[in-house]
Amino acid sequence: MKKTLLATLLAGLAAGAFADINVGVTLSATGPAASLGIPEKNTIDLLPKNIAGQKVNYIVLDDASDTTTAVKNARKLISEHKVDLIIGSSTTPNSLAMIDVAAEGETPMIALAASARIVEPMDEKRKWVFKTPQNDTQMATAILEHMTSNNIKTAAYIGFSDAYGEGWWNEFSKLAEARKIKLVASERFNRTDTTVTGQILKLLSAKPDAVLIGGAGTPAALPQRSLKEKGFKGLIYQTHGAANNDFLRVCGKDCEGTVLPTGPVLVAAQLPADNPVKKPALEYVTKYEAVHGKGSVNAFGAYAWDAGGLLASAVPAALKKAQPGTREFRAALRTALETTRELAGAHGVVNTSPNDHLGLDQRSRVVVVVKGGAWQLVR
């Protein structure tokens, strides 16, 4: 029977009088990735302050979209605050850099970034790391299925010049070759760039039928706007890293017609009634919009919500083995996170294992198109 976050929170109220559970959080609330980190930070405020009868404290730090700061934050949370678990960070480079810290401190970590490299291949370090966003492979498959159904024969790519952009290029190029879609150009840009004219002109000279932009947050709008300004008429695809309202705001009319894969939460109300994700996704939408206004929900905040769901699901089992604040409790939390079964969240249904610290299947993704400045489900 599927569990929802609400049901999990109501369970296990008979736990003993243990110490508080301390959860460390490092997010990119400022800097280039702020459009990811801000809704995540807002969502942390909505997570339960009591799980299975134990008080939960959240210590939230801003890593300013900086890898070095993310690592410092992780070390501080473990060494000074003695946290039982870490949530974060918002971006792939930051999350990858934090793996060593989590492993050294034997502290489970739930990343809110997308790259499969965060949890694959499984090893002694990654056994402490989990994540909630869908893998690049799942989302790249959705994009290529859409390309195939729309008779796209050639495609070009422009992505971040970091681990996120390279991860997407690796997955997209591999799957495109298998589907007989010819890749005619590949370019990179920095998250802080203010122009990509040179790269866009190179893409256009290759005359692709479609372009995929491997970016996240508001910086992903830069290549899109440049493509439109230069008169590109083909299909433009974005990754699930662009699935937020700030991207729509910055991109404006140049977003119209953009296709991208995302988690079901972004179009929760448009999902079929029998979709197992619809109810928990709508629960999150209702709670978030009650505080931040109608239409304020985006995919990134929901990744933090699902991290909270994983925590709430794991705590009761961990409390049966040890007290919070101990090495044994952290190990028990890790084991419980690794054996999650049929946990329905805002982005999918989670079934983890020792070799799969994401646990999402194809129920975790949909394809949407931007129409009239809003997300519309592609059925």
C-alpha positions as MATLAB code, in Angstrom:
seq = 'MKKTLLATLLAGLAAGAFADINVGVTLSATGPAASLGIPEKNTIDLLPKNIAGQKVNYIVLDDASDTTTAVKNARKLISEHKVDLIIGSSTTPNSLAMIDVAAEGETPMIALAASARIVEPMDEKRKWVFKTPQNDTQMATAILEHMTSNNIKTAAYIGFSDAYGEGWWNEFSKLAEARKIKLVASERFNRTDTTVTGQILKLLSAKPDAVLIGGAGTPAALPQRSLKEKGFKGLIYQTHGAANNDFLRVCGKDCEGTVLPTGPVLVAAQLPADNPVKKPALEYVTKYEAVHGKGSVNAFGAYAWDAGGLLASAVPAALKKAQPGTREFRAALRTALETTRELAGAHGVVNTSPNDHLGLDQRSRVVVVVKGGAWQLVR';
ca = [
       0.000    0.000    0.000;
       1.422    3.339   -0.995;
       2.389    5.775    1.733;
       2.081    9.531    1.551;
       4.112   12.034    3.526;
       1.029   12.969    5.569;
       0.364    9.356    6.526;
       4.003    8.839    7.457;
       3.993   11.864    9.748;
       1.005   10.540   11.682;
       2.626    7.158   12.272;
       4.808    6.073   15.180;
       3.759    8.639   17.783;
       4.662    6.267   20.606;
       8.449    6.613   20.302;
      10.511    7.044   23.471;
      11.955   10.263   24.818;
      15.072   10.625   22.710;
      17.192   13.664   21.952;
      16.119   16.002   19.157;
      16.766   14.992   15.563;
      19.011   17.572   13.897;
      18.859   17.982   10.117;
      21.479   20.094    8.353;
      20.509   21.873    5.149;
      22.758   23.670    2.660;
      21.045   25.299   -0.317;
      21.857   27.793   -3.056;
      19.540   30.535   -1.815;
      21.701   33.221   -3.465;
      23.916   33.292   -6.543;
      23.184   31.931  -10.046;
      21.186   28.969   -8.690;
      18.981   31.056   -6.386;
      15.839   30.258   -8.396;
      16.414   26.641   -7.324;
      17.499   27.258   -3.759;
      14.835   29.775   -2.720;
      11.814   27.482   -3.254;
      13.780   24.662   -1.643;
      14.445   26.856    1.396;
      10.778   27.862    1.486;
       9.844   24.196    1.484;
      12.172   23.318    4.353;
       9.967   25.620    6.449;
       7.014   23.318    5.646;
       8.707   20.077    6.680;
       7.574   18.378    9.909;
       8.960   19.655   13.186;
       8.019   16.385   14.857;
       8.471   12.871   13.457;
       7.454    9.744   15.366;
       7.185   11.773   18.562;
      10.649   13.339   18.244;
      11.361   17.017   17.758;
      13.165   17.816   14.487;
      15.430   20.867   14.143;
      16.494   22.164   10.722;
      19.769   24.110   10.535;
      19.687   25.921    7.176;
      22.786   27.457    5.555;
      23.212   29.278    2.237;
      26.068   28.093    0.007;
      25.549   30.982   -2.454;
      25.747   28.559   -5.432;
      29.433   28.074   -4.619;
      31.051   24.636   -4.426;
      33.653   25.585   -1.830;
      31.004   27.106    0.431;
      28.813   24.021    0.088;
      31.675   21.839    1.308;
      32.384   24.218    4.221;
      28.702   24.192    5.142;
      28.583   20.401    5.109;
      31.639   20.189    7.368;
      30.190   22.769    9.744;
      26.859   20.971    9.951;
      28.554   17.681   10.816;
      31.345   18.887   13.095;
      29.636   21.778   14.926;
      25.934   21.001   14.765;
      26.286   17.209   14.964;
      23.483   16.707   12.456;
      21.909   13.301   11.888;
      21.302   13.937    8.167;
      22.102   16.543    5.506;
      19.710   17.810    2.831;
      21.301   19.558   -0.169;
      22.753   21.046   -2.111;
      20.742   22.570   -4.962;
      23.216   22.017   -7.802;
      25.136   19.062   -9.188;
      28.669   20.507   -8.705;
      27.931   21.387   -5.075;
      26.343   18.032   -4.315;
      29.198   16.085   -5.908;
      31.705   18.041   -3.833;
      29.830   17.221   -0.627;
      29.964   13.441   -1.068;
      33.396   13.069    0.546;
      32.300   15.102    3.568;
      29.153   13.039    4.098;
      31.071    9.789    3.767;
      33.856   10.881    6.125;
      31.292   11.952    8.712;
      29.207    8.795    8.160;
      26.193   11.066    7.798;
      23.420   10.293    5.299;
      22.865   13.007    2.703;
      19.863   13.616    0.447;
      20.912   15.727   -2.533;
      18.455   17.967   -4.372;
      20.486   17.930   -7.612;
      19.910   15.828  -10.702;
      23.083   14.170  -11.996;
      23.168   10.384  -11.734;
      26.849   10.723  -10.790;
      25.740   11.804   -7.322;
      24.570    8.261   -6.559;
      26.253    6.207   -9.314;
      28.291    4.089   -9.455;
      27.577    2.836   -5.960;
      30.687    2.663   -3.757;
      31.761    3.087   -0.140;
      31.298    6.862   -0.313;
      28.041    6.979   -2.255;
      26.410    4.477    0.058;
      25.794    7.483    2.332;
      24.228    9.586   -0.444;
      20.676    9.663   -1.792;
      18.863   12.109   -4.058;
      15.317   13.110   -4.997;
      15.563   14.618   -8.542;
      15.104   12.326  -11.512;
      18.254   11.071  -13.256;
      19.456   12.672  -16.479;
      18.882    9.363  -18.274;
      15.184    9.289  -17.398;
      14.673   12.848  -18.579;
      16.871   12.552  -21.684;
      14.820    9.524  -22.699;
      11.638   11.591  -22.424;
      13.134   14.342  -24.611;
      14.307   11.903  -27.275;
      10.939   10.145  -27.343;
       9.351   13.543  -28.023;
      11.952   14.323  -30.704;
      11.336   10.997  -32.414;
       7.562   11.467  -32.401;
       8.037   14.945  -33.926;
      10.306   13.702  -36.735;
      13.447   15.450  -35.485;
      16.422   14.176  -37.501;
      19.210   16.515  -36.353;
      19.831   18.234  -33.025;
      22.360   20.561  -31.399;
      23.298   20.977  -27.755;
      24.408   23.890  -25.583;
      24.916   23.325  -21.861;
      26.624   24.534  -18.722;
      30.401   24.128  -18.688;
      30.241   22.153  -15.446;
      29.198   18.729  -14.174;
      25.525   19.384  -14.900;
      26.098   20.334  -18.519;
      28.581   17.534  -19.148;
      26.336   14.966  -17.497;
      23.479   15.932  -19.756;
      25.668   15.896  -22.851;
      26.915   12.414  -22.026;
      23.426   11.003  -21.579;
      21.802   12.897  -24.425;
      24.507   12.093  -26.986;
      24.492    8.401  -26.063;
      20.726    8.059  -26.328;
      20.489   10.216  -29.458;
      22.883    7.919  -31.286;
      20.761    4.915  -30.329;
      17.663    6.649  -31.722;
      19.391    7.677  -34.964;
      19.178   11.402  -34.255;
      22.301   13.116  -35.594;
      24.015   15.610  -33.268;
      25.438   18.377  -35.420;
      26.900   20.771  -32.803;
      27.799   20.981  -29.116;
      28.633   24.168  -27.193;
      29.101   25.254  -23.549;
      28.500   28.384  -21.467;
      29.019   29.469  -17.858;
      26.186   30.009  -15.396;
      27.341   33.603  -14.924;
      27.697   34.500  -18.634;
      25.774   37.468  -19.980;
      26.036   36.568  -23.664;
      26.240   33.361  -25.705;
      26.080   34.927  -29.161;
      29.207   33.182  -30.437;
      28.012   29.761  -29.359;
      24.529   30.300  -30.782;
      25.884   31.369  -34.166;
      27.899   28.148  -34.312;
      24.792   26.111  -33.494;
      22.733   27.870  -36.141;
      25.384   27.335  -38.799;
      24.892   23.583  -38.307;
      21.168   23.976  -39.171;
      19.688   21.633  -36.520;
      16.001   20.698  -36.437;
      16.043   21.141  -32.657;
      18.272   22.445  -29.862;
      18.578   21.094  -26.322;
      19.743   23.527  -23.638;
      21.479   21.761  -20.753;
      21.026   24.431  -18.107;
      19.183   25.017  -14.849;
      17.361   27.927  -13.264;
      17.299   31.397  -14.772;
      20.704   31.072  -16.540;
      19.059   28.485  -18.829;
      17.020   31.312  -20.367;
      20.087   33.005  -21.891;
      20.661   30.588  -24.820;
      16.916   30.341  -25.416;
      16.513   34.082  -25.793;
      19.559   34.264  -28.032;
      18.217   31.491  -30.268;
      14.943   33.356  -30.665;
      16.706   36.661  -31.307;
      18.737   35.033  -34.083;
      15.597   33.694  -35.726;
      15.766   29.983  -34.894;
      12.466   28.353  -35.911;
      13.048   24.772  -34.753;
      11.994   23.134  -31.508;
      13.814   24.192  -28.344;
      14.112   21.739  -25.467;
      15.151   22.449  -21.900;
      16.050   20.017  -19.123;
      14.085   19.625  -15.892;
      16.574   22.094  -14.431;
      14.532   24.893  -16.026;
      11.219   23.846  -14.504;
      10.491   26.913  -12.417;
       8.505   30.128  -12.702;
      11.582   32.352  -12.487;
      12.792   30.744  -15.715;
       9.446   31.605  -17.336;
       9.655   35.157  -16.016;
      13.197   35.793  -17.266;
      12.639   34.060  -20.591;
       9.292   35.762  -21.242;
       7.744   35.349  -24.687;
      10.879   33.573  -25.900;
       9.813   30.555  -23.790;
       6.667   29.951  -25.781;
       6.650   26.470  -27.283;
       9.564   25.208  -25.166;
       9.384   21.484  -24.426;
      10.891   19.925  -21.327;
      10.595   16.890  -19.066;
       9.743   17.471  -15.427;
       8.346   15.836  -12.346;
       4.553   15.359  -12.174;
       4.179   17.992   -9.431;
       4.492   20.828  -11.944;
       1.211   19.804  -13.589;
      -0.354   17.931  -10.656;
      -3.882   19.173  -11.378;
      -3.604   17.979  -15.004;
      -2.614   14.401  -14.109;
      -5.111   11.567  -14.628;
      -7.084   10.666  -11.510;
      -5.483    7.221  -11.313;
      -1.909    8.547  -11.317;
      -0.388    7.484   -7.946;
       1.564   10.732   -7.720;
      -1.425   13.046   -8.122;
      -2.645   13.016   -4.508;
       0.733   13.582   -2.768;
       1.714   16.155   -5.404;
      -1.487   18.105   -4.822;
      -0.880   17.918   -1.042;
       2.428   19.685   -1.543;
       0.974   22.235   -3.973;
      -1.771   23.091   -1.478;
       0.627   23.541    1.445;
       3.169   25.597   -0.529;
       0.624   27.865   -2.212;
      -1.152   28.492    1.103;
       2.013   30.289    2.207;
       3.477   31.662   -1.033;
       0.448   32.260   -3.236;
      -1.322   30.545   -6.098;
       0.940   29.494   -8.938;
       4.111   29.751   -6.827;
       4.963   26.038   -6.846;
       7.875   24.723   -8.905;
       9.686   21.426   -9.262;
      12.668   22.404   -7.095;
      10.764   23.022   -3.899;
       9.114   19.650   -4.390;
      12.536   17.955   -4.385;
      13.018   19.290   -0.855;
       9.507   18.140    0.065;
      10.289   14.619   -1.101;
      13.542   14.694    0.883;
      11.384   15.444    3.913;
       9.165   12.517    2.992;
      12.144   10.177    2.865;
      13.303   11.425    6.260;
       9.838   10.984    7.790;
       9.646    7.461    6.390;
      13.098    6.460    7.699;
      13.041    7.945   11.218;
      10.613    5.493   12.890;
      12.745    2.509   11.863;
      15.976    4.241   12.908;
      14.564    5.144   16.335;
      14.022    1.457   17.043;
      17.787    0.919   16.788;
      19.457    3.996   18.289;
      19.093    7.507   19.676;
      19.486   10.664   17.563;
      22.904   12.290   17.762;
      24.759    8.988   17.628;
      26.774    7.205   14.957;
      24.416    4.249   15.309;
      21.349    6.409   14.594;
      22.939    7.858   11.454;
      23.763    4.353   10.252;
      20.218    3.220   10.985;
      18.826    6.187    9.067;
      21.014    5.263    6.097;
      19.752    1.689    6.165;
      16.130    2.808    6.405;
      16.556    5.248    3.499;
      18.061    2.418    1.467;
      15.022    0.177    1.987;
      12.212    2.639    1.218;
       9.205    0.924   -0.380;
       6.331    2.413   -2.376;
       6.659    5.898   -0.886;
       4.532    8.217   -3.004;
       5.861   11.770   -3.113;
       5.395   14.890   -5.197;
       7.768   13.673   -7.919;
       7.147    9.931   -8.048;
       6.959    6.653   -6.162;
      10.211    5.696   -4.413;
      11.606    2.156   -4.098;
      15.272    2.296   -3.073;
      17.792   -0.529   -2.749;
      21.505   -0.931   -1.899;
      22.326   -0.262   -5.554;
      19.669    2.386   -6.250;
      19.658    5.462   -4.009;
      17.125    7.315   -6.180;
      14.431    4.683   -6.528;
      12.272    6.423   -9.136;
      10.760    4.794  -12.220;
       8.999    6.257  -15.255;
       6.104    7.396  -13.067;
       8.441   10.182  -11.968;
       8.433   12.155  -15.192;
       6.102   13.864  -17.620;
       6.676   16.100  -20.643;
       5.326   19.655  -20.662;
       5.207   22.492  -23.165;
       5.089   26.216  -22.411;
       1.824   27.698  -23.682;
       0.578   31.133  -22.774;
       3.362   31.493  -20.224;
       2.266   28.369  -18.326;
       3.125   24.664  -18.196;
       0.842   22.340  -20.158;
       1.012   18.560  -19.907;
       1.841   16.775  -23.158;
      -0.450   13.739  -23.144;
];
